[in-house]
Amino acid sequence: MIGAAHHLNRSIQTIIGRAHYYLLDRYHILTVRGLLIAVCLALTVLTAVLLQERRIAAVGVVAGFAGLAFAVFAYRHMELMCLAVLVVSTVFDLGVGTGTGTDIKLVLVLLVLLIGLWAFRLFVVERSVAGVRGKWVIAPALLFALAVVISLVWSMYYVVPSVRPLMFDKMLPRAMTGLVLIISPLTALLFANHLRSAHAFTFIVGWFAFVGALELPFALTNAPLLPDLVNAGGQFIAWVGVLAAGQVLLNRQMRRAVQIALLLLIAGWAYVAVGMRFTWLSGWVTLVAGLSVVLALRFPRLAAAAGVAALVLILANFSAVEETFADESAESGVTRVAAYEHTLQIVRDHYLFGTGPAGYYFYLTTYIGGLFQLSHNNYVDIFAQTGLFGTVMYLWLWGGIGWYVLRAYQNVPRGGFYHGLAASLCAAYVISLGAMMLGDWVTPFTYTQTLSGVSYTIWHWVLAGTAIALYYQAQRLALAAVEPAGGQVAAPPLAV
């Protein structure tokens, strides 16, 4: 009996081992497909049964079936879905209210889905991360995500007793803030790994130009176009300007008519930013800085002369400029300095992991009460929320992005579309670093921009990911350029 039981046990283990080998190792892709087919058939049967008596439940099943179908489509067309993120964030800027004063934006839901599908492919289907692009940003991005999670948990237990009730009562907005902080750098990696075709790169430039041209007449007349559907917030003006400027100044293959149209587009938005909205520093400073970077890359001497001319113009109209900046300083600058001081005093006791996502707001609410100014500075926000650990990871992350931006510009073919795009992405990088000092434009703070701001803060990360993807595109183009006539591909001239 003991021998028979032992033999039966070994037989069962053998069957399980072979099933594991064939289903999960050798034919795991077929297994996944089979499971999807089985789920679809089961949902179909369930819908047919529910339609007889419970039609509302049947509609829910159909919606789930449609969602599954969309997920399968997205899984198979990740590059197209990345471009859909851009479209959804600009033209379909829709959200669902949560009852907490902020909306969950459709673009955030889409990004969570795409990143989840990408993780499923890497860890379940392919079970390998060897081919993931962006090695200089992967580690800091993941460690920053870890810092956000640690700070969220840490802040619930290492907290002043008087603040503890608010921390637990506002857990939903805090968790959503943490989610946005994590999703933002992962979006850069998502785009870096899935933008591979020339059409994807041209679409990004063309889309911003198209939406910019669509919105410009309404901006000139102070009548924004369909504000509930068209999103022109954040650094939208800067993105339109620098992406167009890169093509105008460095793409010598562009048709003259398109070049003139883009010049008019740049001029129109420059007038809106500088002539009509001069008191809004975050609007015109980022545009002027970005255009200056592109101009300096194309005409270094002309850019220096333009800088001197701008300085002379400012000095000639110094009284008007001084008055404008005095108003801006009184409105936000001085009060922000006070906000920095209050925030850093709080973080002094939480310097390692910070006060958690959105956490320092509750300390200010408890300690100061009434009306008070928040930092409106991403660097301060990141330090206050994630502490020294998260801040180091965040700066490391942007340092890695900068490496890819520089290498992409150095190695793209000169005089064409990619050259212009690379120059624009250099400008975008400078804009992102500067915008983080002017406000929470790169990671939205829950109680200033609100989480709805993710629909335009995500553009910083989209363009950062585009720069990383462009670096690898430059490598591919270099490989094609050195391929011998015999068909053998030579060693790449650029280090991966």
Helices and strands as residue ranges (DSSP letters): H 2-20, I 21-26, H 28-53, H 55-76, H 78-90, E 95-97, E 103-105, H 106-120, I 121-125, H 135-157, H 164-169, H 171-194, H 198-220, H 236-250, H 256-270, I 271-276, H 281-298, H 300-316, H 318-328, I 329-333, H 334-347, H 359-367, H 378-411, H 417-438, G 451-453, H 454-481
